[in-house]
Amino acid sequence: MEQTEKNQITVVLDEPLTRGETTISEIVVRKPNSGALRGVRLAALIEMDVDSAMLVLPRVTTPALTKSEILMMNPADMMSLTKELVFFLLPKSVTTDSQSD
């Protein structure tokens, strides 16, 4: 995973996705705004609930993932994308402490 700037991170997939004739080997996850979180319980998202992540990830990924792509995704890749999404939800005080450890 490569940090491109504070508001987004690139996740390299263990198992690339195929969309038509295009192979997707990395996904950019953007920091969600409040609108991207609509319809999701934040507590469920923090717990890395798959259904909650499936609602939000298509709204904050480039290329935008589809629900069917997420359903067929390698669980390790789903975990990596969700982990980065959840990291964006943490307060600065928590993320600053974890980066200095």
C-alpha positions as CSV (number, residue, x, y, z in Angstrom):
1,M,0.0,0.0,0.0
2,E,1.3,3.3,-1.0
3,Q,0.2,6.6,0.5
4,T,-0.3,9.1,-2.4
5,E,-1.6,11.9,-0.2
6,K,-3.4,12.3,3.1
7,N,-6.9,12.0,1.6
8,Q,-6.3,8.8,-0.5
9,I,-4.3,5.6,-0.4
10,T,-3.5,3.1,-3.1
11,V,-4.0,-0.6,-2.3
12,V,-2.3,-3.2,-4.5
13,L,-4.5,-6.2,-4.9
14,D,-3.2,-9.7,-4.1
15,E,-5.6,-11.0,-6.8
16,P,-6.3,-8.5,-9.6
17,L,-9.8,-8.0,-10.8
18,T,-10.9,-8.4,-14.4
19,R,-13.4,-5.9,-15.8
20,G,-14.0,-6.7,-19.5
21,E,-10.5,-6.7,-21.0
22,T,-9.1,-4.5,-18.3
23,T,-7.1,-5.9,-15.4
24,I,-7.4,-3.9,-12.2
25,S,-4.3,-4.5,-10.0
26,E,-4.6,-1.5,-7.7
27,I,-7.5,0.5,-6.2
28,V,-7.3,4.0,-4.8
29,V,-9.4,4.5,-1.7
30,R,-10.3,8.1,-1.0
31,K,-11.2,9.6,2.4
32,P,-15.0,9.5,2.6
33,N,-17.1,12.6,3.1
34,S,-20.3,12.4,5.2
35,G,-22.4,11.8,2.1
36,A,-20.4,8.7,1.2
37,L,-21.3,7.3,4.6
38,R,-25.0,7.7,4.3
39,G,-27.0,4.6,5.1
40,V,-24.2,3.0,7.1
41,R,-23.8,2.6,10.8
42,L,-20.4,4.0,11.6
43,A,-19.9,1.4,14.4
44,A,-20.5,-1.4,12.0
45,L,-18.0,0.1,9.5
46,I,-15.4,0.5,12.3
47,E,-16.0,-3.2,13.1
48,M,-15.2,-3.9,9.4
49,D,-18.7,-5.2,8.7
50,V,-18.7,-6.5,5.1
51,D,-22.2,-5.3,4.2
52,S,-21.3,-1.8,5.4
53,A,-18.0,-1.8,3.5
54,M,-19.9,-3.0,0.4
55,L,-22.1,0.1,0.6
56,V,-19.3,2.6,1.0
57,L,-16.4,1.2,-1.1
58,P,-18.1,1.8,-4.5
59,R,-18.5,5.5,-3.4
60,V,-14.8,6.0,-2.5
61,T,-12.8,3.9,-4.8
62,T,-11.1,4.5,-8.2
63,P,-11.8,2.7,-10.3
64,A,-15.3,2.6,-8.7
65,L,-15.9,-1.0,-7.6
66,T,-19.2,-2.6,-8.3
67,K,-21.1,-4.7,-5.8
68,S,-20.5,-7.8,-7.9
69,E,-16.8,-7.2,-8.0
70,I,-16.7,-6.8,-4.2
71,L,-18.7,-10.0,-3.8
72,M,-16.2,-12.0,-5.9
73,M,-13.1,-10.3,-4.4
74,N,-10.4,-12.2,-2.6
75,P,-11.1,-11.8,1.2
76,A,-7.6,-10.5,1.8
77,D,-8.1,-7.8,-0.7
78,M,-11.5,-6.9,0.8
79,M,-9.8,-6.7,4.2
80,S,-7.1,-4.4,2.9
81,L,-9.5,-2.0,1.3
82,T,-11.8,-2.0,4.4
83,K,-8.8,-1.4,6.7
84,E,-7.8,1.7,4.8
85,L,-11.4,2.9,4.7
86,V,-11.7,2.5,8.5
87,F,-8.3,4.2,9.0
88,F,-9.7,7.4,7.4
89,L,-12.6,7.4,10.0
90,L,-10.2,7.6,13.0
91,P,-9.5,10.9,14.7
92,K,-6.1,12.5,14.1
93,S,-5.1,11.9,17.7
94,V,-5.4,8.1,17.2
95,T,-3.7,8.0,13.8
96,T,-0.8,10.3,15.0
97,D,-0.2,8.0,18.0
98,S,-0.2,4.8,15.8
99,Q,2.3,6.4,13.3
100,S,4.8,7.3,16.0
101,D,4.8,3.7,17.5
